[in-house]
Amino acid sequence: MLVSTIVVAALGIALERAIEGHLGFAGLIGLLILRTGLGRRNFTCTCVGTSVLATLVLTSL
């Protein structure tokens, strides 16, 4: 149980660092909005965060 918690936390930190490095500050804000929406089960925040990240990914290609 403890090992899985540490692994999930490490993956979350790695994902945040990768998004911040690749998409910049706007990507970090989008990830924060998405994570807040998922944590609070708020559909609007989830959609906004997903839209921000999708737009940043599509424009960076």
QUIWO-V983196 format. One record per residue. N is the residue number from 1. PSI is psi in whole degrees, -180 to 180 (999 if undefined). OMEGA is omega in whole degrees, 0 to 359 (999 if undefined). Layout:
n=N psi=PSI omega=OMEGA
n=N psi=PSI omega=OMEGA
This chain:
n=1 psi=-46 omega=181
n=2 psi=-39 omega=180
n=3 psi=-42 omega=180
n=4 psi=-36 omega=178
n=5 psi=-42 omega=179
n=6 psi=-40 omega=180
n=7 psi=-44 omega=180
n=8 psi=-41 omega=178
n=9 psi=-41 omega=179
n=10 psi=-40 omega=177
n=11 psi=-39 omega=177
n=12 psi=-42 omega=179
n=13 psi=-41 omega=179
n=14 psi=-40 omega=179
n=15 psi=-44 omega=178
n=16 psi=-42 omega=179
n=17 psi=-40 omega=181
n=18 psi=-43 omega=180
n=19 psi=-42 omega=179
n=20 psi=-39 omega=180
n=21 psi=-36 omega=185
n=22 psi=-42 omega=186
n=23 psi=-5 omega=177
n=24 psi=-161 omega=184
n=25 psi=-36 omega=179
n=26 psi=-36 omega=177
n=27 psi=-38 omega=177
n=28 psi=-41 omega=177
n=29 psi=-43 omega=178
n=30 psi=-42 omega=178
n=31 psi=-39 omega=179
n=32 psi=-43 omega=178
n=33 psi=-43 omega=179
n=34 psi=-45 omega=181
n=35 psi=-37 omega=177
n=36 psi=-43 omega=179
n=37 psi=-40 omega=179
n=38 psi=-40 omega=181
n=39 psi=-38 omega=181
n=40 psi=2 omega=181
n=41 psi=45 omega=179
n=42 psi=112 omega=185
n=43 psi=-38 omega=182
n=44 psi=-47 omega=179
n=45 psi=-39 omega=179
n=46 psi=-44 omega=180
n=47 psi=-41 omega=180
n=48 psi=-46 omega=179
n=49 psi=-41 omega=178
n=50 psi=-42 omega=180
n=51 psi=-42 omega=179
n=52 psi=-48 omega=181
n=53 psi=-42 omega=180
n=54 psi=-41 omega=179
n=55 psi=-42 omega=179
n=56 psi=-41 omega=179
n=57 psi=-43 omega=181
n=58 psi=-35 omega=180
n=59 psi=-20 omega=180
n=60 psi=-8 omega=180
n=61 psi=999 omega=999
